[in-house]
Every structure is written in C-alpha cells, then in structure tokens.
Amino acid sequence: MNFLNKEGGDITFREKLKSVYRGKGCPGMLTGVTVIDFSRHLPGPVCTMRLADLGAEVIEINSFPAHDPGPSTHAVNWEARETGAFYLRSHRNHKSISLNLRTEDGKALAFALASQADVVVESYRAGVLRHLGLDYDSLWAVHPSLIYCSVTGYGQSGEMNQLGGNDLNIQAVSGFLSALRDGEGKPVIADIPIADYAVGLYASEQICAALVQRARTGRGAYLDVASGDLLSSWMGLHAILGRCRSSQEYSSARHERLAYQVYETSDGQYVALAAVEEKFWLNFCRAVGRDDWESAYQATVSEQPEVYEDLKALFSSRTQAEWSELGMEVDCCLTAVEDMENWANSLYVTSREIAYTLPYLEKRTSSAGGSKWAAWYTDHTHELLRKKLRLAESELGRLQKLGVIPAIPT
C-alpha cells in the first residue's frame, strides 16, 4: 500500500506509520493544550510526559528553594544524571517554573498559571493543595472548563487516603503482589515500578477522555485517579475466578502448565513458551519432533513431571538465539526473554524502531556542581512568566529579590 506525499512521490505504508508515530509531518494530537503539573515523584510526571509526547505544552511547577523530591533525587549514580537517563524517563518535553509556594506571591503566580491552563495535574495527599488555594474548587470558581487530575496511591476518599505509600505498597494492598510469587510461594518484588507507570498512563487516558468531553459539552472535570484503584480493578477478575476454585488450583492454573513456562537455554539465557492455545502447543510439539507430547496440552508439571524434565533438557540443548529463530519460523508463542543489557538490539525493539523514538542520551556536565537538578534540567521561570502572565522585568526582579522565584540561570 502506498501513499502520495506532498511532493508527488510515493511513500510506503510502513514509512507513513513511522511518520505518524514519531510526529514527523503531522502536528501533535494535543497541540494547543496547556498542562500545569504540580505532581512529584513518578506517576504524575509519567502522565504529563505522555501528554507532552502527544504535543501538549507541559509546565511543571517545582519548589523554590528546592526541597521537595525532584527528577534527580533518586538517581542511583552521576552517569544516570549526566546522560539524562533518569531525568528523561519521566520529564522529557517538560518546561519548568520554580516558585516559592510558601509565599503569597508564589501561590498567586501558581494560581494565575493554573487558571489559564486546560489541564492541572497534582499528586499530593488529599487536601494538601486546598491549604495553598490551588485545589479544584478554588480554580473551578474562575475556570469551570478546567480539567483537574489528582494522581495518588489511595485516592481522595477511603480509610487510607492520608497514608503515605510507594509502588510496593500499592501492589500489596491491591492484591497484585500476591499474584507475583517465586517457587516457594513468596511474593516477588519487580524491578519495574509497575503501579507508578501504569497509573501514569491511566491518568493520561482519563485526561484525554475529559478533553473529548469538554470539546463536546464545554464542561471541565475533576479526576480522582488512584493507582490502588487501577491495580485493584486488574485483580478483580482474578479474584472472581479465584472464588470458583481452591486457592491452590487457582494459583497453579497457568504457572503449572507445561505449555506456559520459562525455560533455560544452553547459553544461560531464557525463553518464554506460552502455547496455552492447543494449536500453538501442537505446532511446537511437531516442530521439535515430539508428537508424543501432543496429548500433554493441558498437563501440569506435577501431573507429568517426566515431560517437564524432557522439556527442560530440550531447551537446554540450544541457545536462546536458536530458539528465537524457531519461534519466528513456527507459530507457537515462543520468544526470548530479553535482558536490559541487550534491550536496544533485541528483535522487537529494532524492528519497531522503538529505541529510535526515545530521547538520545548524551553526557552533559552540570554547571551547578552539586545542584539537585540534573544537567539536563532547564529552568524556564523568567521566560514563561513573561510569556504566560506578561510580567515585566521590574516585576520579575522584585519577585526574585523576595525569594519567590530563582535568578535567571547562567
């Protein structure tokens, strides 16, 4: 399939998709939407980063003087800061304003920016921004079409809404952690902050839906988005299924299936076989010349331990690359377990050119020495206050002297 470009030449369907995905040759879908971001930690910035990736102008409000957790607080090493690896995972395409919200002037500036925005995102505990006069009710009174999204762990109501909580706590209270267990039945801590990333994406989805509603009705919206709600809803179906079986039957339903396992290869790597549909299992058995395994389609490890041992021996006879090649040739749901070291060169990532779409990492040395902010961070306070609120240089100078905003970065 071909498309005709503006110059009259042909471009392939694949090239067209690449153009759309990377934003080349077409405007961002959220161009013209302004987002004021009061959020901290990971979930809120992930949400606003996704909106920024879609073309929205995202202005994050940072504390001044710096004392709250920021994009580089938990960077594990200086290289993660200097290359932007930590900062760009959740703050790319953001513009930053630093305000002292402990001052009346700082709160007034934040209110003025929020009252002009399309979307406000915050991630404080329930009720905190009410003390600053930056809550939804205060802003709604002057801007009823505003979309205001609160991203928290436990939500704006309920018995736990004032408790602190991190990703592991959310996984725990939602029941999600109980579904991730090792061979001894102990819950396993994932390396990826699943709840934080998931709720960031979910919040951006809710905001986009609210923007569609506002385009139709003119109404704004208040969005109470909680990662505990999201993961609990994911677990709901599993909980219902679990009621229909014993807990042992439920936990082993898939984990025990011969056709649904992770197997080690001869080079110490792993592959995932997920042939839960009969056709995939039959394709696999025939491809490896073991027609005698076909009847074990629904069998578990405990039911047919001898087949399990044979499968382990079979997978350990070839390398991961060899099994990946078989998985590409035979439709049997067999894929490599890619590790982070080789992620950028993996088959899926390279064929979809995912790494190409992510920010390029290059070392930058911060001129601020021991500053909390990474070298990638740029403060836009003076520029944005001039542009958004039309503040004169004399007013910016006054605010700077009073400690409401920082000096112009050198």
C-alpha positions as CSV (number, residue, x, y, z in Angstrom):
1,M,0.0,0.0,0.0
2,N,1.4,3.4,-0.9
3,F,0.5,7.0,0.0
4,L,1.3,10.1,-2.1
5,N,3.3,12.7,-0.4
6,K,3.1,16.5,-1.0
7,E,5.9,16.4,-3.5
8,G,4.2,13.8,-5.5
9,G,6.4,10.9,-4.6
10,D,5.3,7.6,-3.1
11,I,5.9,6.6,0.5
12,T,5.3,3.2,1.8
13,F,2.6,2.3,4.4
14,R,5.4,1.5,6.9
15,E,7.1,4.9,6.3
16,K,3.7,6.5,6.8
17,L,3.3,4.8,10.2
18,K,6.8,5.8,11.2
19,S,6.0,9.4,10.3
20,V,2.8,9.4,12.4
21,Y,4.5,7.6,15.4
22,R,7.4,10.0,15.5
23,G,5.3,13.1,14.9
24,K,7.1,13.9,11.7
25,G,5.0,15.7,9.0
26,C,1.9,15.9,11.3
27,P,1.0,18.1,14.2
28,G,0.8,16.7,17.7
29,M,-2.7,15.5,18.6
30,L,-2.7,17.7,21.8
31,T,-1.0,20.7,20.2
32,G,-2.6,23.8,21.8
33,V,-3.3,22.1,25.1
34,T,-1.6,23.6,28.2
35,V,-0.9,21.4,31.2
36,I,0.2,22.8,34.6
37,D,1.9,20.0,36.5
38,F,2.2,20.2,40.3
39,S,3.0,16.5,40.7
40,R,6.0,14.9,42.2
41,H,7.7,11.5,42.2
42,L,7.0,9.2,39.2
43,P,3.2,8.7,38.5
44,G,2.3,12.3,37.8
45,P,5.3,13.1,35.6
46,V,4.8,9.9,33.6
47,C,1.2,11.1,33.0
48,T,2.2,14.6,31.9
49,M,5.2,13.3,29.9
50,R,2.7,11.2,27.8
51,L,0.6,14.3,27.2
52,A,3.8,16.2,26.2
53,D,4.7,13.4,23.8
54,L,1.3,13.9,22.2
55,G,2.0,17.6,21.7
56,A,0.7,19.3,24.9
57,E,2.7,22.1,26.4
58,V,3.6,20.9,29.9
59,I,4.8,23.3,32.5
60,E,5.9,21.7,35.8
61,I,5.9,23.8,38.9
62,N,9.0,23.0,41.0
63,S,9.6,24.0,44.6
64,F,11.9,27.0,45.2
65,P,14.1,26.9,47.2
66,A,14.5,23.3,46.2
67,H,13.5,20.9,49.0
68,D,10.9,18.5,47.6
69,P,11.7,15.3,45.7
70,G,12.6,16.1,42.1
71,P,13.6,14.4,38.9
72,S,17.1,13.6,40.1
73,T,16.6,12.9,43.8
74,H,16.8,9.2,43.5
75,A,19.3,8.9,40.6
76,V,21.5,6.0,41.5
77,N,24.7,7.4,40.1
78,W,26.0,10.6,38.4
79,E,26.1,9.0,35.0
80,A,22.3,8.5,35.2
81,R,22.0,12.2,35.8
82,E,24.6,13.4,33.4
83,T,23.3,11.4,30.5
84,G,19.7,12.3,31.3
85,A,18.7,8.7,31.7
86,F,16.9,9.3,35.0
87,Y,15.5,12.7,34.1
88,L,14.2,11.8,30.6
89,R,12.4,8.7,31.7
90,S,9.5,10.9,33.1
91,H,10.3,14.5,32.5
92,R,11.1,14.8,28.8
93,N,9.5,17.7,26.9
94,H,8.6,19.4,30.1
95,K,9.1,23.1,30.8
96,S,9.9,24.1,34.3
97,I,8.9,27.0,36.6
98,S,10.3,27.3,40.1
99,L,8.1,29.0,42.6
100,N,8.1,29.5,46.4
101,L,4.7,28.3,47.3
102,R,5.2,29.3,50.9
103,T,4.8,32.9,49.9
104,E,1.6,34.7,48.9
105,D,3.2,35.9,45.6
106,G,4.2,32.4,44.8
107,K,0.8,31.0,45.4
108,A,-0.8,33.8,43.3
109,L,1.5,33.1,40.4
110,A,0.7,29.4,40.5
111,F,-3.0,30.1,40.6
112,A,-2.7,32.5,37.7
113,L,-0.9,29.9,35.6
114,A,-3.4,27.2,36.5
115,S,-6.4,29.4,35.9
116,Q,-5.2,29.8,32.2
117,A,-4.5,26.1,31.7
118,D,-6.5,23.4,30.0
119,V,-5.3,20.7,32.5
120,V,-3.9,20.7,36.0
121,V,-2.2,17.6,37.4
122,E,-1.2,17.1,41.0
123,S,-0.1,14.2,43.2
124,Y,-0.1,15.5,46.8
125,R,-2.0,13.8,49.5
126,A,-5.7,14.5,49.6
127,G,-6.4,18.1,50.8
128,V,-2.8,19.5,50.7
129,L,-3.4,21.8,47.7
130,R,-6.6,23.2,49.4
131,H,-4.3,24.8,52.0
132,L,-2.5,26.6,49.2
133,G,-5.7,27.7,47.5
134,L,-4.8,25.6,44.4
135,D,-7.5,22.9,44.8
136,Y,-10.1,22.1,42.2
137,D,-12.9,24.0,43.9
138,S,-10.9,27.2,44.1
139,L,-9.8,27.0,40.4
140,W,-13.3,25.9,39.2
141,A,-14.8,29.1,40.6
142,V,-12.8,31.1,38.0
143,H,-12.3,28.4,35.3
144,P,-15.2,25.9,35.2
145,S,-13.9,24.3,32.0
146,L,-10.7,23.2,33.7
147,I,-9.7,19.5,33.8
148,Y,-8.1,18.8,37.2
149,C,-6.5,15.4,37.8
150,S,-5.3,14.2,41.2
151,V,-2.9,11.3,40.9
152,T,-2.4,9.4,44.2
153,G,-1.9,6.0,45.6
154,Y,-5.0,5.6,47.7
155,G,-7.4,8.3,46.2
156,Q,-9.2,11.2,47.6
157,S,-11.5,9.2,49.9
158,G,-11.5,6.0,51.9
159,E,-9.8,4.9,55.1
160,M,-6.2,5.0,53.6
161,N,-6.2,8.3,51.7
162,Q,-3.9,10.1,54.2
163,L,-1.3,7.3,54.3
164,G,2.0,7.5,52.5
165,G,2.7,4.7,50.1
166,N,5.1,3.7,47.4
167,D,4.8,1.3,44.4
168,L,5.3,-1.8,46.5
169,N,2.6,-0.8,49.0
170,I,0.1,-0.2,46.1
171,Q,0.9,-3.6,44.6
172,A,0.4,-5.1,48.1
173,V,-2.9,-3.6,49.0
174,S,-4.4,-4.2,45.6
175,G,-3.7,-7.9,45.7
176,F,-1.4,-7.6,42.7
177,L,1.7,-8.6,44.6
178,S,0.1,-11.8,45.7
179,A,0.0,-12.9,42.0
180,L,3.8,-12.5,41.7
181,R,5.4,-15.3,43.6
182,D,8.6,-17.3,43.4
183,G,8.8,-21.1,43.5
184,E,8.5,-21.1,47.3
185,G,5.3,-19.0,47.2
186,K,6.9,-15.8,48.4
187,P,5.8,-12.5,46.7
188,V,8.4,-11.2,44.4
189,I,9.4,-7.5,44.1
190,A,9.6,-6.5,40.5
191,D,12.4,-4.2,39.3
192,I,9.9,-2.1,37.4
193,P,7.6,0.3,39.4
194,I,4.5,-1.3,37.8
195,A,1.9,0.7,39.7
196,D,3.6,4.1,39.1
197,Y,4.0,3.6,35.3
198,A,0.5,2.1,35.0
199,V,-1.3,4.9,36.8
200,G,0.6,7.5,34.9
201,L,-0.7,6.0,31.6
202,Y,-4.2,5.6,33.1
203,A,-4.3,9.2,34.2
204,S,-3.2,10.4,30.7
205,E,-6.0,8.3,29.2
206,Q,-8.6,9.8,31.6
207,I,-7.4,13.4,30.8
208,C,-7.7,12.7,27.1
209,A,-11.2,11.4,27.6
210,A,-12.0,14.5,29.6
211,L,-10.7,16.7,26.8
212,V,-13.0,15.0,24.4
213,Q,-16.0,15.5,26.7
214,R,-15.1,19.2,27.1
215,A,-14.9,19.7,23.3
216,R,-18.4,18.3,23.1
217,T,-20.0,19.9,26.2
218,G,-17.7,22.7,27.3
219,R,-17.6,21.1,30.8
220,G,-14.4,20.6,32.7
221,A,-13.9,17.6,35.0
222,Y,-12.3,16.6,38.3
223,L,-10.5,13.3,38.0
224,D,-9.6,11.2,41.1
225,V,-7.1,8.8,39.8
226,A,-5.6,6.3,42.2
227,S,-3.0,3.6,41.4
228,G,-4.6,1.4,44.1
229,D,-7.9,1.6,42.2
230,L,-6.3,0.7,38.9
231,L,-4.4,-2.4,40.2
232,S,-7.3,-3.5,42.3
233,S,-9.5,-3.4,39.2
234,W,-7.0,-5.5,37.3
235,M,-7.2,-8.1,40.1
236,G,-11.0,-8.1,40.2
237,L,-11.4,-10.7,37.5
238,H,-8.8,-12.9,39.1
239,A,-10.5,-12.6,42.4
240,I,-13.8,-13.7,40.9
241,L,-12.1,-16.7,39.2
242,G,-10.3,-17.5,42.5
243,R,-13.7,-17.8,44.3
244,C,-14.7,-20.6,41.8
245,R,-11.6,-22.7,42.6
246,S,-9.5,-23.6,45.6
247,S,-6.6,-21.2,46.1
248,Q,-4.1,-23.9,45.2
249,E,-5.9,-24.7,41.9
250,Y,-6.2,-21.0,41.1
251,S,-2.5,-20.2,41.7
252,S,-1.3,-23.2,39.6
253,A,-3.8,-22.7,36.8
254,R,-1.2,-21.2,34.5
255,H,2.1,-21.4,36.4
256,E,2.0,-25.2,36.4
257,R,1.1,-25.6,32.8
258,L,3.9,-27.3,30.8
259,A,3.0,-25.1,27.9
260,Y,3.3,-21.9,29.9
261,Q,6.7,-21.8,31.3
262,V,10.1,-20.0,31.2
263,Y,12.9,-22.4,30.2
264,E,16.6,-22.0,30.4
265,T,18.7,-22.3,27.3
266,S,22.2,-23.7,26.7
267,D,23.9,-20.3,27.0
268,G,22.4,-19.5,30.3
269,Q,19.6,-17.3,28.9
270,Y,15.9,-17.9,28.9
271,V,12.9,-18.3,26.6
272,A,9.2,-18.0,27.3
273,L,6.8,-20.7,25.9
274,A,3.2,-19.5,26.2
275,A,1.4,-22.1,24.0
276,V,-1.8,-22.1,26.0
277,E,-4.0,-22.5,22.9
278,E,-3.9,-26.0,21.6
279,K,-2.9,-25.0,18.1
280,F,0.3,-23.4,19.3
281,W,1.2,-26.3,21.5
282,L,0.7,-28.7,18.6
283,N,2.8,-26.6,16.3
284,F,5.6,-26.6,18.9
285,C,5.5,-30.3,19.5
286,R,5.6,-31.1,15.8
287,A,8.4,-28.6,15.2
288,V,10.6,-30.3,17.8
289,G,9.7,-33.8,16.7
290,R,7.8,-34.8,19.8
291,D,4.4,-35.8,18.6
292,D,4.1,-37.9,21.8
293,W,3.7,-34.7,23.8
294,E,0.6,-33.5,22.0
295,S,-1.7,-35.1,24.5
296,A,0.0,-33.1,27.3
297,Y,-1.5,-29.9,26.0
298,Q,-3.3,-29.1,29.3
299,A,-1.0,-31.0,31.6
300,T,0.8,-29.5,34.5
301,V,4.3,-30.0,35.8
302,S,3.1,-32.1,38.8
303,E,0.9,-34.2,36.5
304,Q,3.6,-35.1,34.0
305,P,7.0,-34.4,35.7
306,E,8.8,-36.6,33.2
307,V,7.6,-34.4,30.3
308,Y,8.7,-31.3,32.2
309,E,12.2,-32.8,32.6
310,D,12.3,-33.6,29.0
311,L,11.3,-30.1,28.1
312,K,14.0,-28.6,30.3
313,A,16.6,-30.9,28.7
314,L,15.4,-30.0,25.2
315,F,15.5,-26.2,25.8
316,S,19.0,-26.5,27.4
317,S,20.3,-28.2,24.2
318,R,20.1,-25.0,22.1
319,T,20.9,-21.3,22.6
320,Q,18.4,-18.6,23.1
321,A,19.1,-17.3,19.6
322,E,18.4,-20.7,18.1
323,W,15.1,-20.9,20.0
324,S,14.2,-17.4,18.9
325,E,14.7,-18.4,15.3
326,L,12.4,-21.4,15.8
327,G,9.8,-19.1,17.4
328,M,10.0,-16.8,14.3
329,E,9.6,-19.7,11.9
330,V,6.9,-21.7,13.8
331,D,3.7,-20.1,15.1
332,C,4.0,-21.5,18.7
333,C,4.3,-18.4,21.1
334,L,7.9,-18.9,21.8
335,T,10.0,-15.8,22.4
336,A,13.3,-14.8,24.0
337,V,13.4,-13.3,27.5
338,E,15.3,-10.2,26.6
339,D,17.5,-8.6,29.2
340,M,18.1,-4.9,29.8
341,E,21.7,-5.0,28.6
342,N,20.7,-6.1,25.1
343,W,17.3,-4.3,25.0
344,A,18.3,-1.8,22.3
345,N,19.4,-4.6,20.0
346,S,16.6,-7.0,20.6
347,L,14.5,-8.2,17.6
348,Y,11.2,-6.5,18.6
349,V,12.8,-3.2,19.6
350,T,14.9,-2.9,16.5
351,S,12.2,-4.0,14.1
352,R,9.7,-1.5,15.6
353,E,12.5,1.1,15.9
354,I,11.4,1.8,19.5
355,A,14.8,2.9,20.7
356,Y,15.0,5.4,17.9
357,T,11.9,7.2,19.2
358,L,13.3,7.6,22.7
359,P,15.4,10.6,23.7
360,Y,19.1,10.3,22.7
361,L,21.3,10.1,25.8
362,E,24.4,12.2,25.8
363,K,26.6,13.3,28.7
364,R,26.1,16.9,30.0
365,T,28.1,18.3,32.8
366,S,26.1,20.5,35.2
367,S,27.4,24.0,35.7
368,A,25.6,24.0,39.1
369,G,28.0,21.5,40.6
370,G,26.1,19.9,43.5
371,S,22.7,21.1,42.3
372,K,19.8,18.8,42.9
373,W,18.8,19.1,39.3
374,A,20.4,17.0,36.6
375,A,22.5,18.7,33.9
376,W,19.5,18.1,31.5
377,Y,17.2,20.3,33.6
378,T,16.5,23.8,32.3
379,D,14.6,26.4,34.4
380,H,12.1,28.4,32.3
381,T,10.7,30.6,35.1
382,H,11.5,34.0,33.8
383,E,10.7,33.1,30.2
384,L,7.3,31.5,31.0
385,L,6.2,34.2,33.4
386,R,6.9,36.8,30.8
387,K,5.1,34.8,28.1
388,K,2.1,33.4,30.1
389,L,1.5,36.2,32.7
390,R,3.1,39.1,30.8
391,L,5.2,40.1,33.8
392,A,7.6,43.0,33.3
393,E,11.3,42.8,34.0
394,S,10.8,45.0,37.0
395,E,8.2,42.7,38.5
396,L,10.4,39.6,37.9
397,G,13.2,41.5,39.6
398,R,11.0,42.2,42.6
399,L,9.9,38.6,42.9
400,Q,13.5,37.4,42.6
401,K,14.6,39.7,45.5
402,L,11.7,38.5,47.6
403,G,12.8,34.8,47.1
404,V,9.6,33.9,45.2
405,I,11.4,32.9,42.0
406,P,15.1,32.0,41.3
407,A,17.6,34.1,39.4
408,I,17.9,33.7,35.7
409,P,20.1,30.6,35.2
410,T,23.6,31.3,33.9
